[in-house]
Amino acid sequence: MSERAEKAIYKVFIAAPVETVWRELVKTDEVLPFFFGAVCKTTGKLTIGAPMAMETPNGKYRSVVGTVLDFDPPRRYSHTFKFTGYDDPPCTVTYELQPVDGGTEFSLITTNVPAGTKTEKGMAQGGKMIVETLKSVVETGQPKLGTRLLLGVMGLFQPLTPKQSRSENWPFDKITKF
């Protein structure tokens, strides 16, 4: 069995009610800047057992695929997580929302990340950006300027996305099998 990295937790305070943060987090079929400009797709609604995929706005590529493990509005959402561009096994991502004085404590928790893999490196780099960008989007309606510029540059490099990440290689029936 492969070694797994310890759990990583990324937290941020968001000056908005839990319900507002939740609505932003679980949007489907529209661009989510805090998920690197991806669109969350599923077969209907996000429910336990449903496949989900983060794909480019034009639908050509799926960068992340998974299956919903827990869905408890507006407190907790968890899913398996696999980068389609890597041959690494999936890990688990959990989002927890706690009401606190003046807003919401939002936590992104990663578990069972394969140690020493590209997935581990990607998750470590992306976790902070995700929570900080979600905070900015909820509080101001848009990501910070640096994030907007990064998303624009990422869009320019989309043609260089690995062929294995093409959406047709990750149909929903395949996603539910891991």
Stockholm file with secondary structure:
# STOCKHOLM 1.0

chainA/1-178         MSERAEKAIYKVFIAAPVETVWRELVKTDEVLPFFFGAVCKTTGKLTIGAPMAMETPNGKYRSVVGTVLDFDPPRRYSHTFKFTGYDDPPCTVTYELQPVDGGTEFSLITTNVPAGTKTEKGMAQGGKMIVETLKSVVETGQPKLGTRLLLGVMGLFQPLTPKQSRSENWPFDKITKF
#=GR chainA/1-178 SS CCCBCCCEEEEEEESSCHHHHHHHHTCCSSEEGGGTTEEEEESSSCCTTCEEEEECTTSSBEEEEEEEEEEETTTEEEEEEEETTSCCCCEEEEEEEEEETTEEEEEEEEESCBTTSHHHHHHHHHHHHHHHHHHHHHHHSSCCHHHHHHHHHHHHTGGGSCGGGBGGGSCHHHHTTC
#=GC SS_cons         CCCBCCCEEEEEEESSCHHHHHHHHTCCSSEEGGGTTEEEEESSSCCTTCEEEEECTTSSBEEEEEEEEEEETTTEEEEEEEETTSCCCCEEEEEEEEEETTEEEEEEEEESCBTTSHHHHHHHHHHHHHHHHHHHHHHHSSCCHHHHHHHHHHHHTGGGSCGGGBGGGSCHHHHTTC
//
